[in-house]
Amino acid sequence: MEELTNYILQFGKLNQQQIDLIRSKADEITLVKGDYLVEAGKTFNQFVFILEGILRIYYYNNKGEEITKYFVDEHHLFTNPSPGEPITEYIQTLTDCKLIVFSQQDWNELSNTIVGWNDITNKIFHKALVEKLDRRSSLVSDDATTRYLTFLQKFPTLANRVPLSYIASYLGITQQSLSRIRKNIR
């Protein structure tokens, strides 16, 4: 829970009473590798902070191929950008995970109780959006080798913790192409 507190305090000031309230609303859960936090078509109205582990967000394209959209690792907070609506992706654990989870109702209570909470959370989600756009921008215009090198730069802790097939899917290349690229840059 200390990690969450330290994370939030990067974006604003809170007193001890406010911190205690946040902690009282948080639930810590553990998921094992391969578990689903949520599946496509289900409602996802939680706010999740990753203490340990990696989650993969993916979907199936119109050909039935599994496409990795994003990875979320330690010390990141995320939620469904369209609360109340079913999500269109699957969120699966790639490793054993420890998560801190807030329900929508508890999150709203924090918002209604803590002065400045919305400013803090807006800063958190703005930073996440900027990171996401920055990480995804090279996937549109760069060649495969540059995309992989950028991936290594943007996700330095993931390359050895995520299966190559998922990295290749994220980069929009085949696993064989990724293997060749990795061989050539060593």
PLY file of the C-alpha trace (Angstrom):
ply
format ascii 1.0
element vertex 186
property float x
property float y
property float z
element edge 185
property int vertex1
property int vertex2
end_header
0.00 0.00 0.00
2.99 2.28 0.59
3.79 2.12 -3.14
0.33 3.43 -4.00
0.62 6.27 -1.49
4.03 7.28 -2.82
2.72 7.12 -6.37
-0.28 9.36 -5.63
1.83 11.86 -3.68
3.88 12.51 -6.84
0.80 14.26 -8.25
-0.45 16.26 -5.27
-0.46 16.76 -1.53
-2.57 14.76 0.89
-2.76 14.80 4.66
-2.60 11.65 6.79
-6.38 11.51 7.23
-6.86 11.57 3.46
-4.21 8.89 2.97
-5.91 6.73 5.60
-9.24 7.15 3.80
-7.69 6.08 0.49
-6.16 3.03 2.15
-9.48 2.12 3.75
-11.17 2.05 0.33
-8.50 -0.08 -1.33
-8.61 -3.85 -1.69
-5.48 -5.83 -2.41
-5.97 -8.85 -4.64
-3.62 -11.46 -6.05
-3.98 -13.07 -9.46
-1.84 -15.88 -10.84
-0.22 -15.91 -14.26
-2.83 -16.46 -16.95
-5.81 -15.18 -14.93
-8.15 -12.62 -16.43
-8.84 -9.41 -14.59
-11.72 -8.90 -17.01
-12.85 -10.35 -20.33
-14.17 -8.55 -23.39
-17.88 -7.83 -23.23
-17.90 -7.51 -19.44
-18.34 -4.34 -17.45
-15.15 -3.11 -15.84
-15.76 -0.36 -13.29
-12.64 -0.59 -11.19
-9.53 1.48 -10.71
-6.45 -0.74 -10.53
-2.92 -0.02 -9.32
-0.32 -2.68 -10.06
1.95 -3.43 -7.12
3.67 -6.40 -8.77
3.37 -8.03 -12.17
2.40 -7.35 -15.75
-1.00 -7.22 -17.39
-1.61 -7.54 -21.11
-4.52 -5.85 -22.84
-5.50 -7.57 -26.06
-8.33 -8.15 -28.51
-9.18 -10.32 -31.50
-9.21 -8.73 -34.95
-11.74 -9.56 -37.66
-9.57 -12.49 -38.78
-9.67 -13.99 -35.29
-6.03 -13.14 -34.60
-5.03 -12.14 -31.09
-3.58 -8.61 -31.09
-1.72 -7.24 -28.07
-2.77 -3.65 -27.63
-0.82 -2.71 -24.54
1.17 -3.86 -21.52
0.72 -2.40 -18.04
3.38 -3.03 -15.43
4.25 -2.10 -11.87
3.33 1.26 -10.41
0.72 2.17 -12.99
-2.90 3.04 -12.32
-5.56 2.32 -14.92
-9.29 2.01 -15.42
-11.89 1.62 -18.14
-11.97 4.94 -20.02
-15.72 4.41 -20.56
-17.07 3.39 -17.15
-20.39 1.62 -17.23
-19.82 0.30 -20.74
-18.51 -3.20 -21.47
-14.87 -3.25 -22.48
-13.82 -4.54 -25.88
-10.49 -6.03 -24.77
-9.28 -8.80 -22.50
-7.03 -7.93 -19.58
-4.89 -10.92 -18.65
-2.00 -11.43 -16.24
1.33 -12.32 -17.83
2.90 -12.92 -14.43
1.60 -13.44 -10.94
0.16 -10.05 -9.95
-0.59 -8.12 -6.79
-3.11 -5.40 -7.45
-4.76 -2.67 -5.44
-8.35 -2.29 -6.59
-10.94 0.42 -5.95
-14.59 0.02 -6.87
-16.25 2.80 -8.85
-18.36 3.62 -5.77
-15.31 3.91 -3.49
-13.45 5.97 -6.10
-16.42 8.34 -6.34
-16.50 8.62 -2.56
-12.82 9.61 -2.57
-13.62 12.16 -5.25
-16.47 13.61 -3.19
-14.54 13.62 0.09
-10.95 14.60 -0.68
-10.48 18.18 -1.81
-8.19 18.16 -4.83
-8.66 14.43 -5.55
-9.93 15.12 -9.08
-6.90 17.31 -9.81
-4.57 14.55 -8.60
-6.29 11.83 -10.60
-6.51 14.02 -13.70
-2.72 14.49 -13.53
-2.24 10.72 -13.12
-4.44 9.84 -16.08
-3.00 12.64 -18.23
0.51 11.29 -17.61
-0.68 7.78 -18.49
-2.27 9.02 -21.71
0.89 10.87 -22.73
2.98 7.74 -22.02
0.57 5.58 -24.00
0.59 7.90 -27.00
4.37 8.20 -26.84
4.82 4.43 -26.70
2.37 3.79 -29.54
3.45 6.59 -31.90
6.52 4.79 -33.23
4.42 1.73 -34.08
2.71 3.69 -36.81
5.63 5.06 -38.77
8.86 3.21 -37.94
10.31 0.06 -39.48
10.22 -3.16 -37.46
13.77 -2.90 -36.10
13.22 0.67 -34.92
9.90 -0.35 -33.34
11.63 -3.10 -31.39
14.45 -0.81 -30.27
11.87 1.76 -29.20
9.98 -0.96 -27.33
13.18 -1.83 -25.43
13.65 1.83 -24.61
10.05 2.49 -23.53
9.51 -0.84 -21.72
13.01 -1.66 -20.42
11.78 -4.11 -17.78
9.40 -6.08 -20.02
11.60 -7.58 -22.74
12.70 -10.53 -20.59
9.39 -10.93 -18.75
6.94 -11.07 -21.67
6.71 -13.88 -24.23
8.13 -12.95 -27.63
4.84 -13.77 -29.34
3.10 -11.01 -27.36
5.87 -8.51 -28.06
5.71 -9.35 -31.77
1.93 -8.89 -31.73
2.29 -5.55 -29.97
4.84 -4.44 -32.58
2.69 -5.66 -35.47
5.24 -8.18 -36.77
5.58 -11.94 -36.82
7.47 -13.78 -34.12
9.95 -14.99 -36.75
10.66 -11.40 -37.80
11.20 -10.43 -34.18
13.62 -13.32 -33.69
15.61 -12.18 -36.75
15.66 -8.60 -35.50
16.86 -9.68 -32.05
19.59 -11.81 -33.62
20.77 -8.95 -35.83
21.02 -6.34 -33.08
23.06 -8.42 -30.64
0 1
1 2
2 3
3 4
4 5
5 6
6 7
7 8
8 9
9 10
10 11
11 12
12 13
13 14
14 15
15 16
16 17
17 18
18 19
19 20
20 21
21 22
22 23
23 24
24 25
25 26
26 27
27 28
28 29
29 30
30 31
31 32
32 33
33 34
34 35
35 36
36 37
37 38
38 39
39 40
40 41
41 42
42 43
43 44
44 45
45 46
46 47
47 48
48 49
49 50
50 51
51 52
52 53
53 54
54 55
55 56
56 57
57 58
58 59
59 60
60 61
61 62
62 63
63 64
64 65
65 66
66 67
67 68
68 69
69 70
70 71
71 72
72 73
73 74
74 75
75 76
76 77
77 78
78 79
79 80
80 81
81 82
82 83
83 84
84 85
85 86
86 87
87 88
88 89
89 90
90 91
91 92
92 93
93 94
94 95
95 96
96 97
97 98
98 99
99 100
100 101
101 102
102 103
103 104
104 105
105 106
106 107
107 108
108 109
109 110
110 111
111 112
112 113
113 114
114 115
115 116
116 117
117 118
118 119
119 120
120 121
121 122
122 123
123 124
124 125
125 126
126 127
127 128
128 129
129 130
130 131
131 132
132 133
133 134
134 135
135 136
136 137
137 138
138 139
139 140
140 141
141 142
142 143
143 144
144 145
145 146
146 147
147 148
148 149
149 150
150 151
151 152
152 153
153 154
154 155
155 156
156 157
157 158
158 159
159 160
160 161
161 162
162 163
163 164
164 165
165 166
166 167
167 168
168 169
169 170
170 171
171 172
172 173
173 174
174 175
175 176
176 177
177 178
178 179
179 180
180 181
181 182
182 183
183 184
184 185
